[in-house]
């Protein structure tokens, strides 16, 4: 795996230092350098990027101001001389926060973290099913499925952004799914256990939906949840 990076910092020496570190790590490749957030915004429209090394204090626009204006940005590692922005940075789901001056040891630790994260996401993107819906074969990533509901000879696959109606039975579909992730909770429902946000009596909450749990499935489902067998599968 090659991770395509952009450095954005208004200090030439800071860019030079990061460039030298990137050159030492074989799975990182530098595809661009920017002096400010405005240049970065333009570059992101024309280049495929996996990772941004981003300074915060820059003229015209800060790095955090840029992040607030991006939709689905690449992964970000903040590189800053100011530790007071750390909490705000993590609100933007940055992968890491490096304080200048950055040692190579600390940089390598951060690079290994992003490599592991992207490998995990790549594996998840390869976990999918094809279903026939509306006369098309459609690819659905398993991690996007919230729950599946049976409707006689059809099932409805509900994701956060779509609803696919498929001509099959709940039993047939259940047998094709990994059962460490998906469990039947009712004769009419299968849920993605990692998407459950709360338990309300005999219902599972997958916002904004409420999924019933039948008595015959209750002990198994609640034991799976309460015994901490679910670890960040969202």
N, CA, C and O of each residue as an XYZ file, in Angstrom:
936
protein
N       0.836     -1.198      0.000
C       0.000      0.000      0.000
C       0.874      1.253      0.000
O       1.772      1.397      0.830
N       0.600      2.155     -0.941
C       1.256      3.450     -0.990
C       0.270      4.514     -0.541
O      -0.819      4.623     -1.104
N       0.633      5.291      0.453
C      -0.228      6.342      0.984
C       0.200      7.673      0.382
O       1.317      8.135      0.611
N      -0.698      8.290     -0.393
C      -0.394      9.546     -1.077
C      -0.623     10.722     -0.137
O      -1.709     10.887      0.420
N       0.424     11.544      0.032
C       0.409     12.608      1.044
C       0.558     13.997      0.426
O       1.166     14.166     -0.631
N      -0.008     14.974      1.108
C       0.229     16.387      0.826
C       0.689     17.054      2.119
O       0.117     16.821      3.184
N       1.720     17.880      2.020
C       2.180     18.699      3.141
C       1.614     20.102      2.958
O       1.711     20.675      1.872
N       1.023     20.659      4.015
C       0.544     22.041      3.958
C       1.059     22.785      5.183
O       0.651     22.514      6.313
N       1.971     23.735      4.934
C       2.580     24.520      6.017
C       3.176     25.776      5.402
O       3.780     25.715      4.331
N       3.014     26.906      6.064
C       3.536     28.161      5.512
C       5.016     28.352      5.805
O       5.620     29.308      5.318
N       5.614     27.459      6.594
C       7.037     27.561      6.913
C       7.851     26.622      6.023
O       7.676     25.406      6.094
N       8.744     27.170      5.180
C       9.543     26.316      4.273
C      10.356     25.259      5.003
O      10.464     24.130      4.524
N      10.936     25.601      6.163
C      11.753     24.626      6.888
C      10.895     23.490      7.443
O      11.334     22.342      7.499
N       9.685     23.814      7.846
C       8.779     22.765      8.346
C       8.419     21.812      7.219
O       8.375     20.598      7.420
N       8.160     22.359      6.028
C       7.847     21.501      4.873
C       9.052     20.634      4.523
O       8.899     19.455      4.203
N      10.235     21.208      4.582
C      11.448     20.447      4.255
C      11.638     19.292      5.235
O      11.978     18.182      4.824
N      11.421     19.543      6.525
C      11.581     18.493      7.519
C      10.603     17.345      7.307
O      10.991     16.179      7.374
N       9.335     17.666      7.051
C       8.342     16.625      6.813
C       8.638     15.870      5.519
O       8.451     14.655      5.443
N       9.103     16.599      4.503
C       9.456     15.961      3.232
C      10.557     14.921      3.447
O      10.494     13.819      2.902
N      11.554     15.276      4.235
C      12.639     14.344      4.520
C      12.165     13.108      5.262
O      12.624     12.001      4.980
N      11.251     13.284      6.208
C      10.698     12.144      6.949
C       9.901     11.231      6.020
O      10.028     10.008      6.082
N       9.083     11.830      5.163
C       8.258     11.041      4.239
C       9.137     10.200      3.315
O       8.811      9.051      3.020
N      10.243     10.770      2.863
C      11.143     10.060      1.951
C      11.770      8.834      2.610
O      12.175      7.903      1.915
N      11.855      8.821      3.942
C      12.458      7.694      4.650
C      11.497      6.523      4.849
O      11.931      5.432      5.219
N      10.208      6.728      4.613
C       9.197      5.701      4.887
C       8.633      5.204      3.566
O       8.003      5.964      2.830
N       8.856      3.937      3.264
C       8.573      3.443      1.916
C       7.089      3.408      1.556
O       6.751      3.412      0.373
N       6.190      3.375      2.554
C       4.764      3.320      2.208
C       4.123      4.708      2.104
O       2.926      4.820      1.843
N       4.926      5.773      2.309
C       4.440      7.134      2.095
C       5.016      7.691      0.802
O       6.189      7.486      0.492
N       4.181      8.393      0.055
C       4.670      9.057     -1.151
C       4.092     10.463     -1.213
O       2.886     10.651     -1.049
N       4.945     11.441     -1.447
C       4.534     12.841     -1.464
C       4.023     13.217     -2.850
O       4.726     13.053     -3.847
N       2.786     13.727     -2.901
C       2.199     14.106     -4.190
C       1.982     15.607     -4.303
O       1.533     16.085     -5.345
N       2.294     16.365     -3.246
C       2.127     17.811     -3.338
C       2.517     18.529     -2.059
O       2.495     17.957     -0.970
N       2.878     19.811     -2.221
C       3.167     20.689     -1.095
C       2.411     21.991     -1.280
O       2.322     22.512     -2.391
N       1.862     22.522     -0.181
C       1.121     23.774     -0.226
C       1.638     24.719      0.857
O       2.038     24.294      1.940
N       1.616     26.020      0.530
C       2.064     27.030      1.489
C       0.931     27.513      2.386
O       1.185     28.129      3.422
N      -0.306     27.245      2.006
C      -1.425     27.691      2.830
C      -2.663     26.849      2.530
O      -2.662     26.016      1.623
N      -3.710     27.082      3.304
C      -4.928     26.293      3.185
C      -5.653     26.524      1.867
O      -6.319     25.621      1.361
N      -5.532     27.713      1.311
C      -6.205     28.018      0.044
C      -5.591     27.203     -1.084
O      -6.315     26.667     -1.924
N      -4.269     27.103     -1.114
C      -3.611     26.252     -2.116
C      -4.035     24.796     -1.947
O      -4.269     24.090     -2.928
N      -4.130     24.358     -0.700
C      -4.537     22.979     -0.439
C      -5.948     22.731     -0.956
O      -6.211     21.706     -1.585
N      -6.836     23.644     -0.698
C      -8.218     23.500     -1.161
C      -8.268     23.301     -2.674
O      -9.043     22.483     -3.170
N      -7.445     24.045     -3.403
C      -7.387     23.921     -4.864
C      -6.792     22.575     -5.270
O      -7.303     21.915     -6.174
N      -5.713     22.170     -4.604
C      -5.036     20.924     -4.954
C      -5.928     19.711     -4.737
O      -5.878     18.754     -5.510
N      -6.742     19.748     -3.693
C      -7.612     18.603     -3.396
C      -8.664     18.365     -4.472
O      -9.228     17.275     -4.563
N      -8.924     19.373     -5.279
C      -9.912     19.232     -6.356
C      -9.333     18.532     -7.583
O     -10.078     18.119     -8.471
N      -8.007     18.399     -7.636
C      -7.379     17.844     -8.835
C      -6.508     16.623     -8.570
O      -6.072     15.969     -9.518
N      -6.247     16.300     -7.317
C      -5.350     15.184     -7.014
C      -5.991     14.204     -6.045
O      -6.719     14.589     -5.129
N      -5.703     12.925     -6.269
C      -6.164     11.890     -5.361
C      -5.198     11.820     -4.183
O      -4.002     11.592     -4.362
N      -5.723     12.015     -2.988
C      -4.890     12.120     -1.790
C      -5.460     11.232     -0.686
O      -6.674     11.172     -0.489
N      -4.570     10.545      0.029
C      -4.983      9.720      1.161
C      -4.786     10.420      2.497
O      -5.519     10.165      3.453
N      -3.777     11.320      2.560
C      -3.363     11.871      3.850
C      -2.834     13.295      3.677
O      -2.089     13.588      2.741
N      -3.236     14.175      4.604
C      -2.726     15.547      4.635
C      -1.965     15.757      5.938
O      -2.485     15.471      7.016
N      -0.734     16.255      5.843
C      -0.013     16.765      7.001
C      -0.304     18.260      7.042
O       0.149     19.007      6.174
N      -1.055     18.696      8.044
C      -1.669     20.025      8.009
C      -1.265     20.891      9.204
O      -1.454     20.511     10.360
N      -0.705     22.062      8.895
C      -0.438     23.070      9.915
C      -1.755     23.778     10.260
O      -2.710     23.729      9.486
N      -1.798     24.430     11.416
C      -3.009     25.158     11.798
C      -2.862     26.655     11.558
O      -3.650     27.245     10.818
N      -1.873     27.264     12.169
C      -1.702     28.715     12.041
C      -1.064     29.060     10.701
O       0.144     28.915     10.515
N      -1.904     29.520      9.765
C      -1.436     29.935      8.435
C      -2.177     31.205      8.031
O      -3.271     31.459      8.535
N      -1.611     32.001      7.140
C      -2.282     33.243      6.720
C      -3.566     32.966      5.957
O      -3.726     31.907      5.349
N      -4.490     33.940      5.996
C      -5.763     33.906      5.275
C      -6.768     32.929      5.873
O      -7.912     33.302      6.136
N      -6.357     31.689      6.089
C      -7.262     30.667      6.604
C      -6.472     29.642      7.400
O      -5.424     29.182      6.946
N      -6.959     29.279      8.579
C      -6.264     28.266      9.375
C      -6.578     26.875      8.830
O      -7.522     26.680      8.064
N      -5.757     25.919      9.249
C      -6.012     24.545      8.829
C      -7.358     24.033      9.307
O      -8.038     23.307      8.582
N      -7.754     24.406     10.533
C      -9.033     23.953     11.065
C     -10.206     24.606     10.341
O     -11.242     23.973     10.137
N     -10.047     25.856      9.955
C     -11.105     26.520      9.179
C     -11.309     25.813      7.840
O     -12.438     25.666      7.373
N     -10.209     25.378      7.229
C     -10.342     24.638      5.976
C     -11.081     23.325      6.208
O     -11.987     22.984      5.448
N     -10.705     22.588      7.248
C     -11.357     21.309      7.521
C     -12.859     21.475      7.712
O     -13.637     20.609      7.312
N     -13.268     22.578      8.318
C     -14.694     22.806      8.551
C     -15.458     23.042      7.256
O     -16.686     22.969      7.232
N     -14.727     23.327      6.174
C     -15.368     23.600      4.887
C     -15.243     22.448      3.893
O     -15.731     22.545      2.767
N     -14.592     21.360      4.304
C     -14.408     20.228      3.403
C     -15.450     19.154      3.665
O     -15.815     18.895      4.812
N     -15.925     18.532      2.593
C     -16.825     17.390      2.698
C     -16.032     16.129      2.389
O     -15.402     16.035      1.335
N     -16.058     15.167      3.292
C     -15.308     13.917      3.139
C     -13.835     14.159      2.814
O     -13.353     13.708      1.775
N     -13.113     14.867      3.692
C     -11.693     15.109      3.424
C     -10.873     13.840      3.557
O     -11.352     12.859      4.127
N      -9.639     13.833      3.041
C      -8.733     12.702      3.297
C      -8.413     12.623      4.797
O      -8.842     13.471      5.579
N      -7.667     11.608      5.176
C      -7.194     11.527      6.547
C      -6.261     12.711      6.817
O      -5.577     13.196      5.916
N      -6.248     13.166      8.072
C      -5.467     14.356      8.425
C      -4.620     14.081      9.653
O      -5.097     13.528     10.644
N      -3.352     14.476      9.573
C      -2.466     14.532     10.732
C      -2.080     15.994     10.917
O      -1.445     16.590     10.047
N      -2.464     16.565     12.046
C      -2.111     17.943     12.346
C      -0.649     18.010     12.773
O      -0.184     17.190     13.565
N       0.076     19.004     12.235
C       1.455     19.260     12.645
C       1.522     20.732     13.037
O       1.494     21.609     12.173
N       1.611     21.005     14.335
C       1.480     22.387     14.805
C       2.420     22.656     15.970
O       2.822     21.746     16.696
N       2.760     23.937     16.130
C       3.562     24.359     17.274
C       2.682     24.709     18.471
O       3.192     25.034     19.544
N       1.367     24.644     18.290
C       0.440     25.113     19.319
C      -0.415     23.956     19.830
O      -1.283     23.459     19.112
N      -0.172     23.531     21.060
C      -0.905     22.390     21.596
C      -2.334     22.738     21.991
O      -3.143     21.831     22.188
N      -2.674     24.025     22.114
C      -4.017     24.397     22.563
C      -5.102     24.049     21.548
O      -6.287     24.082     21.879
N      -4.713     23.713     20.307
C      -5.705     23.361     19.300
C      -5.988     21.857     19.256
O      -6.795     21.399     18.447
N      -5.328     21.095     20.119
C      -5.414     19.628     20.013
C      -6.842     19.127     20.141
O      -7.291     18.332     19.316
N      -7.563     19.576     21.158
C      -8.936     19.099     21.363
C      -9.824     19.457     20.184
O     -10.610     18.632     19.719
N      -9.699     20.691     19.699
C     -10.496     21.115     18.550
C     -10.147     20.294     17.317
O     -11.017     19.965     16.510
N      -8.873     19.967     17.179
C      -8.453     19.154     16.035
C      -9.110     17.795     16.033
O      -9.538     17.318     14.982
N      -9.200     17.155     17.200
C      -9.797     15.822     17.268
C     -11.302     15.861     17.029
O     -11.900     14.837     16.698
N     -11.923     17.033     17.192
C     -13.338     17.171     16.849
C     -13.557     16.996     15.351
O     -14.666     16.688     14.914
N     -12.496     17.193     14.562
C     -12.559     16.991     13.114
C     -12.093     15.588     12.732
O     -11.874     15.301     11.555
N     -11.943     14.716     13.730
C     -11.595     13.320     13.510
C     -10.219     13.169     12.874
O     -10.013     12.299     12.027
N      -9.275     14.020     13.284
C      -7.910     13.883     12.773
C      -7.305     12.604     13.335
O      -7.679     12.152     14.418
N      -6.374     12.029     12.595
C      -5.755     10.771     13.006
C      -4.750     10.980     14.123
O      -4.631     10.144     15.019
N      -4.020     12.099     14.076
C      -2.989     12.353     15.080
C      -2.708     13.845     15.141
O      -3.090     14.603     14.249
N      -2.035     14.253     16.208
C      -1.686     15.662     16.433
C      -0.219     15.705     16.839
O       0.135     15.304     17.947
N       0.626     16.189     15.946
C       2.058     16.224     16.192
C       2.481     17.642     16.561
O       2.142     18.601     15.868
N       3.227     17.764     17.665
C       3.728     19.067     18.098
C       5.127     19.309     17.542
O       6.009     18.458     17.657
N       5.319     20.481     16.938
C       6.638     20.861     16.445
C       7.533     21.223     17.624
O       7.038     21.753     18.619
N       8.838     20.954     17.545
C       9.496     20.199     16.466
C       9.200     18.706     16.593
O       9.179     18.160     17.696
N       8.977     18.063     15.470
C       8.565     16.665     15.450
C       9.787     15.768     15.273
O      10.548     15.938     14.321
N       9.977     14.825     16.174
C      11.075     13.867     16.028
C      10.682     12.804     15.004
O       9.498     12.573     14.760
N      11.688     12.161     14.409
C      11.380     11.107     13.444
C      10.684      9.932     14.128
O       9.800      9.306     13.543
N      11.074      9.639     15.344
C      10.443      8.545     16.078
C       8.942      8.787     16.233
O       8.134      7.883     16.020
N       8.581     10.010     16.606
C       7.155     10.342     16.773
C       6.442     10.344     15.422
O       5.291      9.918     15.334
N       7.108     10.815     14.376
C       6.521     10.829     13.033
C       6.268      9.408     12.545
O       5.220      9.123     11.966
N       7.228      8.520     12.778
C       7.086      7.129     12.344
C       5.913      6.454     13.052
O       5.171      5.690     12.437
N       5.749      6.733     14.329
C       4.622      6.175     15.084
C       3.304      6.614     14.460
O       2.377      5.816     14.327
N       3.225      7.869     14.083
C       2.012      8.397     13.462
C       1.786      7.783     12.089
O       0.654      7.454     11.734
N       2.854      7.628     11.314
C       2.748      7.025      9.980
C       2.272      5.576     10.080
O       1.438      5.142      9.286
N       2.796      4.829     11.045
C       2.349      3.441     11.227
C       0.877      3.374     11.620
O       0.161      2.455     11.220
N       0.437      4.341     12.395
C      -0.977      4.383     12.793
C      -1.878      4.593     11.579
O      -2.902      3.922     11.448
N      -1.512      5.509     10.696
C      -2.344      5.767      9.519
C      -2.305      4.581      8.569
O      -3.306      4.277      7.920
N      -1.164      3.906      8.478
C      -1.062      2.720      7.616
C      -2.016      1.629      8.098
O      -2.726      1.021      7.298
N      -2.030      1.384      9.408
C      -2.913      0.361      9.973
C      -4.379      0.735      9.767
O      -5.204     -0.119      9.442
N      -4.698      2.016      9.956
C      -6.074      2.482      9.803
C      -6.565      2.315      8.372
O      -7.675      1.831      8.149
N      -5.754      2.709      7.408
C      -6.161      2.605      6.005
C      -6.252      1.156      5.552
O      -7.114      0.812      4.743
N      -5.371      0.307      6.065
C      -5.466     -1.119      5.739
C      -6.767     -1.711      6.243
O      -7.410     -2.496      5.546
N      -7.159     -1.335      7.458
C      -8.412     -1.831      8.033
C      -9.599     -1.361      7.207
O     -10.508     -2.142      6.922
N      -9.597     -0.091      6.822
C     -10.703      0.449      6.028
C     -10.752     -0.198      4.650
O     -11.832     -0.449      4.116
N      -9.587     -0.468      4.078
C      -9.544     -1.115      2.769
C     -10.141     -2.522      2.859
O     -10.877     -2.948      1.969
N      -9.825     -3.228      3.925
C     -10.395     -4.569      4.118
C     -11.910     -4.484      4.258
O     -12.631     -5.293      3.674
N     -12.398     -3.515      5.023
C     -13.835     -3.351      5.206
C     -14.519     -3.025      3.889
O     -15.639     -3.473      3.644
N     -13.854     -2.249      3.040
C     -14.436     -1.911      1.743
C     -14.526     -3.125      0.830
O     -15.286     -3.122     -0.139
N     -13.757     -4.157      1.135
C     -13.809     -5.385      0.324
C     -14.842     -6.382      0.849
O     -15.059     -7.428      0.236
N     -15.481     -6.066      1.978
C     -16.528     -6.918      2.539
C     -17.873     -6.400      2.061
O     -18.359     -5.376      2.541
N     -18.474     -7.111      1.113
C     -19.697     -6.616      0.508
C     -20.534     -7.777     -0.020
O     -20.078     -8.917     -0.105
N     -21.772     -7.447     -0.369
C     -22.635     -8.395     -1.067
C     -23.220     -7.699     -2.290
O     -23.355     -6.475     -2.316
N     -23.564     -8.490     -3.298
C     -24.325     -7.989     -4.432
C     -25.755     -8.497     -4.292
O     -25.985     -9.677     -4.030
N     -26.713     -7.586     -4.469
C     -28.119     -7.969     -4.408
C     -28.838     -7.423     -5.639
O     -28.451     -6.395     -6.196
N     -29.885     -8.124     -6.050
C     -30.677     -7.659     -7.177
C     -31.815     -6.801     -6.659
O     -32.703     -7.288     -5.959
N     -31.784     -5.523     -7.005
C     -32.783     -4.569     -6.535
C     -33.141     -3.631     -7.677
O     -32.263     -3.059     -8.323
N     -34.443     -3.477     -7.921
C     -34.915     -2.595     -8.981
C     -34.254     -2.927    -10.327
O     -33.827     -2.043    -11.071
N     -34.186     -4.245    -10.612
C     -33.669     -4.775    -11.889
C     -32.168     -4.520    -12.081
O     -31.658     -4.609    -13.198
N     -31.478     -4.210    -11.004
C     -30.034     -4.006    -11.077
C     -29.343     -4.861    -10.026
O     -29.912     -5.160     -8.976
N     -28.103     -5.250    -10.327
C     -27.257     -5.855     -9.302
C     -26.520     -4.731     -8.590
O     -25.757     -3.988     -9.208
N     -26.751     -4.611     -7.297
C     -26.178     -3.496     -6.563
C     -25.227     -3.989     -5.479
O     -25.520     -4.944     -4.759
N     -24.086     -3.320     -5.379
C     -23.085     -3.661     -4.383
C     -23.391     -2.905     -3.095
O     -23.567     -1.687     -3.106
N     -23.453     -3.640     -1.986
C     -23.691     -3.025     -0.681
C     -22.563     -3.428      0.257
O     -22.325     -4.617      0.474
N     -21.875     -2.448      0.808
C     -20.834     -2.733      1.790
C     -21.485     -3.207      3.082
O     -22.453     -2.610      3.553
N     -20.951     -4.282      3.652
C     -21.533     -4.818      4.874
C     -21.524     -3.791      5.997
O     -22.461     -3.736      6.794
N     -20.484     -2.983      6.068
C     -20.392     -2.007      7.155
C     -21.429     -0.901      7.033
O     -21.659     -0.163      7.991
N     -22.063     -0.775      5.857
C     -23.087      0.259      5.679
C     -24.486     -0.210      6.078
O     -25.395      0.606      6.228
N     -24.660     -1.517      6.248
C     -25.987     -2.048      6.554
C     -26.339     -1.786      8.022
O     -25.564     -2.104      8.924
N     -27.527     -1.198      8.247
C     -28.026     -0.981      9.601
C     -28.817     -2.197     10.075
O     -28.527     -2.775     11.123
N     -29.818     -2.573      9.285
C     -30.620     -3.754      9.612
C     -31.315     -4.248      8.349
O     -31.326     -3.573      7.319
N     -31.893     -5.440      8.452
C     -32.602     -6.059      7.334
C     -33.966     -6.490      7.855
O     -34.070     -7.117      8.909
N     -35.006     -6.148      7.109
C     -36.369     -6.456      7.526
C     -37.041     -7.359      6.499
O     -36.955     -7.114      5.296
N     -37.705     -8.396      6.975
C     -38.414     -9.321      6.101
C     -39.819     -8.811      5.805
O     -40.521     -8.315      6.687
N     -40.212     -8.948      4.526
C     -41.565     -8.593      4.100
C     -42.071     -9.698      3.179
O     -42.028     -9.562      1.956
N     -42.558    -10.807      3.777
C     -43.010    -11.990      3.061
C     -41.883    -12.558      2.201
O     -40.906    -13.062      2.754
N     -41.979    -12.498      0.860
C     -40.942    -13.070     -0.005
C     -39.841    -12.074     -0.356
O     -38.980    -12.360     -1.188
N     -39.872    -10.920      0.274
C     -38.874     -9.884      0.024
C     -38.194     -9.510      1.332
O     -38.711     -9.779      2.416
N     -37.022     -8.885      1.213
C     -36.394     -8.260      2.371
C     -36.040     -6.825      2.006
O     -35.792     -6.500      0.845
N     -36.025     -5.985      3.018
C     -35.596     -4.600      2.853
C     -34.257     -4.437      3.565
O     -34.164     -4.637      4.776
N     -33.224     -4.073      2.811
C     -31.899     -3.828      3.393
C     -31.777     -2.329      3.630
O     -31.734     -1.541      2.686
N     -31.722     -1.948      4.893
C     -31.676     -0.535      5.253
C     -30.246     -0.116      5.574
O     -29.618     -0.671      6.475
N     -29.733      0.867      4.832
C     -28.449      1.477      5.164
C     -28.724      2.902      5.626
O     -29.875      3.338      5.659
N     -27.678      3.620      5.978
C     -27.866      5.000      6.434
C     -28.365      5.899      5.311
O     -28.970      6.939      5.572
N     -28.117      5.508      4.067
C     -28.456      6.394      2.952
C     -29.391      5.780      1.921
O     -29.785      6.465      0.978
N     -29.760      4.504      2.069
C     -30.597      3.879      1.047
C     -31.438      2.761      1.631
O     -31.219      2.309      2.755
N     -32.416      2.326      0.828
C     -33.273      1.205      1.200
C     -33.418      0.337     -0.040
O     -33.995      0.767     -1.039
N     -32.894     -0.891      0.023
C     -32.938     -1.784     -1.126
C     -33.940     -2.905     -0.876
O     -33.869     -3.604      0.135
N     -34.876     -3.068     -1.813
C     -35.867     -4.137     -1.720
C     -35.399     -5.295     -2.585
O     -35.198     -5.133     -3.789
N     -35.223     -6.472     -1.973
C     -34.592     -7.605     -2.652
C     -35.506     -8.825     -2.575
O     -36.074     -9.127     -1.525
N     -35.637     -9.514     -3.693
C     -36.467    -10.714     -3.737
C     -35.653    -11.903     -3.227
O     -34.929    -12.551     -3.983
N     -35.786    -12.169     -1.948
C     -35.140    -13.308     -1.294
C     -35.806    -13.485      0.061
O     -36.668    -12.690      0.436
N     -35.421    -14.505      0.787
C     -35.961    -14.681      2.135
C     -34.937    -14.219      3.154
O     -33.743    -14.141      2.867
N     -35.417    -13.917      4.340
C     -34.514    -13.501      5.411
C     -33.522    -14.617      5.733
O     -32.347    -14.350      5.987
N     -33.986    -15.851      5.724
C     -33.122    -16.993      6.026
C     -31.994    -17.118      5.014
O     -30.842    -17.319      5.398
N     -32.308    -17.001      3.726
C     -31.282    -17.115      2.682
C     -30.229    -16.019      2.822
O     -29.034    -16.278      2.684
N     -30.675    -14.807      3.094
C     -29.730    -13.705      3.219
C     -28.881    -13.852      4.480
O     -27.678    -13.591      4.459
N     -29.505    -14.268      5.563
C     -28.787    -14.431      6.831
C     -27.642    -15.429      6.694
O     -26.571    -15.232      7.269
N     -27.862    -16.485      5.944
C     -26.837    -17.514      5.766
C     -25.633    -17.014      4.978
O     -24.564    -17.622      5.030
N     -25.796    -15.916      4.252
C     -24.688    -15.366      3.462
C     -23.918    -14.279      4.205
O     -22.938    -13.752      3.678
N     -24.346    -13.931      5.429
C     -23.734    -12.838      6.178
C     -22.833    -13.366      7.293
O     -23.106    -14.432      7.846
N     -21.766    -12.641      7.632
C     -20.912    -13.044      8.763
C     -21.659    -12.870     10.078
O     -22.100    -11.766     10.397
N     -21.807    -13.946     10.844
C     -22.668    -13.897     12.020
C     -21.956    -13.394     13.269
O     -22.547    -13.370     14.349
N     -20.692    -12.991     13.136
C     -20.074    -12.250     14.233
C     -20.451    -10.783     14.157
O     -20.220    -10.031     15.105
N     -21.036    -10.364     13.023
C     -21.456     -8.975     12.828
C     -22.974     -8.871     12.793
O     -23.549     -7.948     13.370
N     -23.625     -9.819     12.114
C     -25.076     -9.766     11.932
C     -25.756    -10.870     12.737
O     -25.317    -12.020     12.744
N     -26.842    -10.490     13.417
C     -27.598    -11.454     14.211
C     -29.095    -11.232     13.996
O     -29.560    -10.101     13.860
N     -29.831    -12.335     13.970
C     -31.277    -12.239     13.891
C     -31.828    -11.934     15.284
O     -31.458    -12.579     16.266
N     -32.723    -10.936     15.354
C     -33.302    -10.522     16.634
C     -34.792    -10.838     16.723
O     -35.404    -10.723     17.785
N     -35.360    -11.236     15.594
C     -36.809    -11.407     15.488
C     -37.037    -12.191     14.201
O     -36.168    -12.208     13.329
N     -38.192    -12.838     14.069
C     -38.422    -13.596     12.833
C     -38.423    -12.705     11.594
O     -38.329    -13.198     10.470
N     -38.532    -11.373     11.806
C     -38.577    -10.445     10.672
C     -37.374     -9.512     10.588
O     -37.332     -8.649      9.711
N     -36.375     -9.668     11.499
C     -35.280     -8.692     11.532
C     -33.917     -9.342     11.731
O     -33.762    -10.299     12.489
N     -32.939     -8.791     11.028
C     -31.516     -9.041     11.267
C     -30.882     -7.674     11.496
O     -31.205     -6.721     10.788
N     -29.985     -7.563     12.473
C     -29.339     -6.278     12.729
C     -27.819     -6.394     12.595
O     -27.235     -7.458     12.801
N     -27.209     -5.278     12.248
C     -25.757     -5.137     12.317
C     -25.447     -4.763     13.761
O     -25.730     -3.641     14.182
N     -24.877     -5.677     14.515
C     -24.676     -5.465     15.946
C     -23.823     -4.233     16.244
O     -24.017     -3.566     17.260
N     -22.895     -3.944     15.365
C     -22.019     -2.796     15.591
C     -22.699     -1.453     15.436
O     -22.124     -0.429     15.804
N     -23.911     -1.430     14.898
C     -24.635     -0.170     14.711
C     -25.570      0.148     15.870
O     -26.163      1.226     15.906
N     -25.708     -0.776     16.820
C     -26.634     -0.566     17.934
C     -26.085      0.516     18.864
O     -24.935      0.449     19.297
N     -26.914      1.507     19.163
C     -26.484      2.604     20.029
C     -27.089      2.533     21.423
O     -26.570      3.159     22.347
N     -28.188      1.775     21.597
C     -28.820      1.692     22.907
C     -29.777      0.507     22.943
O     -30.177     -0.025     21.907
N     -30.136      0.106     24.166
C     -31.146     -0.926     24.391
C     -32.281     -0.288     25.176
O     -32.044      0.335     26.211
N     -33.501     -0.435     24.699
C     -34.668      0.139     25.357
C     -35.706     -0.973     25.549
O     -36.516     -1.241     24.663
N     -35.666     -1.607     26.713
C     -36.571     -2.726     26.964
C     -36.285     -3.868     26.005
O     -35.175     -4.400     25.980
N     -37.277     -4.242     25.222
C     -37.119     -5.309     24.231
C     -36.886     -4.749     22.832
O     -37.256     -5.364     21.832
N     -36.274     -3.590     22.781
C     -35.968     -2.967     21.493
C     -34.495     -2.563     21.450
O     -33.907     -2.175     22.459
N     -33.924     -2.666     20.261
C     -32.566     -2.179     20.011
C     -32.673     -0.865     19.250
O     -33.451     -0.754     18.304
N     -31.904      0.116     19.656
C     -31.930      1.417     19.007
C     -30.775      1.513     18.018
O     -29.606      1.407     18.388
N     -31.129      1.714     16.758
C     -30.157      2.046     15.714
C     -30.680      3.331     15.105
O     -31.467      3.310     14.159
N     -30.238      4.445     15.652
C     -30.856      5.740     15.331
C     -31.061      5.949     13.832
O     -30.142      5.748     13.039
N     -32.277      6.357     13.450
C     -33.443      6.680     14.284
C     -34.432      5.519     14.416
O     -35.604      5.733     14.726
N     -33.965      4.300     14.182
C     -34.859      3.145     14.113
C     -34.887      2.381     15.444
O     -33.928      2.409     16.215
N     -36.009      1.702     15.688
C     -36.151      0.810     16.837
C     -36.477     -0.592     16.323
O     -37.465     -0.790     15.616
N     -35.644     -1.550     16.682
C     -35.762     -2.920     16.183
C     -36.222     -3.829     17.316
O     -35.597     -3.847     18.376
N     -37.297     -4.580     17.117
C     -37.786     -5.460     18.194
C     -36.869     -6.668     18.405
O     -36.225     -7.155     17.476
N     -36.833     -7.132     19.649
C     -36.104     -8.355     20.000
C     -37.121     -9.359     20.539
O     -37.751     -9.113     21.567
N     -37.280    -10.478     19.856
C     -38.220    -11.513     20.292
C     -37.642    -12.275     21.481
O     -36.426    -12.329     21.665
N     -38.526    -12.863     22.283
C     -38.084    -13.594     23.472
C     -37.096    -14.704     23.142
O     -36.152    -14.941     23.895
N     -37.308    -15.380     22.028
C     -36.440    -16.515     21.672
C     -35.022    -16.084     21.308
O     -34.100    -16.899     21.322
N     -34.846    -14.804     20.982
C     -33.518    -14.300     20.610
C     -32.909    -13.426     21.704
O     -31.724    -13.097     21.651
N     -33.704    -13.055     22.678
C     -33.304    -12.025     23.637
C     -32.028    -12.369     24.397
O     -31.105    -11.556     24.446
N     -31.960    -13.559     24.991
C     -30.798    -13.908     25.804
C     -29.511    -13.877     24.991
O     -28.498    -13.346     25.447
N     -29.549    -14.448     23.780
C     -28.360    -14.487     22.938
C     -27.887    -13.083     22.570
O     -26.700    -12.775     22.682
N     -28.819    -12.231     22.128
C     -28.457    -10.874     21.701
C     -27.917    -10.069     22.867
O     -26.862     -9.445     22.751
N     -28.622    -10.074     23.986
C     -28.192     -9.259     25.113
C     -26.877     -9.756     25.698
O     -26.070     -8.955     26.170
N     -26.652    -11.058     25.675
C     -25.365    -11.579     26.145
C     -24.221    -11.119     25.254
O     -23.150    -10.763     25.747
N     -24.445    -11.125     23.938
C     -23.416    -10.638     23.016
C     -23.065     -9.185     23.304
O     -21.893     -8.809     23.317
N     -24.089     -8.376     23.534
C     -23.864     -6.956     23.769
C     -23.232     -6.695     25.131
O     -22.252     -5.957     25.231
N     -23.781     -7.289     26.162
C     -23.345     -6.976     27.518
C     -22.031     -7.624     27.897
O     -21.392     -7.207     28.864
N     -21.611     -8.647     27.145
C     -20.321     -9.280     27.419
C     -19.181     -8.648     26.643
O     -18.083     -9.200     26.563
N     -19.460     -7.455     26.059
C     -18.433     -6.672     25.368
C     -17.789     -7.395     24.204
O     -16.592     -7.247     23.960
N     -18.585     -8.183     23.478
C     -18.046     -8.867     22.316
C     -18.082     -7.986     21.079
O     -17.610     -8.379     20.012
N     -18.646     -6.785     21.226
C     -18.677     -5.849     20.117
C     -17.655     -4.757     20.379
O     -17.752     -4.027     21.366
N     -16.689     -4.651     19.505
C     -15.643     -3.651     19.701
C     -15.514     -2.811     18.435
O     -14.831     -3.202     17.489
N     -16.178     -1.647     18.423
C     -16.025     -0.675     17.336
C     -16.152     -1.266     15.954
O     -15.230     -1.162     15.146
N     -17.278     -1.883     15.671
C     -17.485     -2.419     14.327
C     -18.237     -1.425     13.452
O     -18.600     -1.808     12.339
N     -18.509     -0.164     13.857
C     -19.258      0.745     13.013
C     -18.401      1.186     11.868
O     -18.847      1.965     11.026
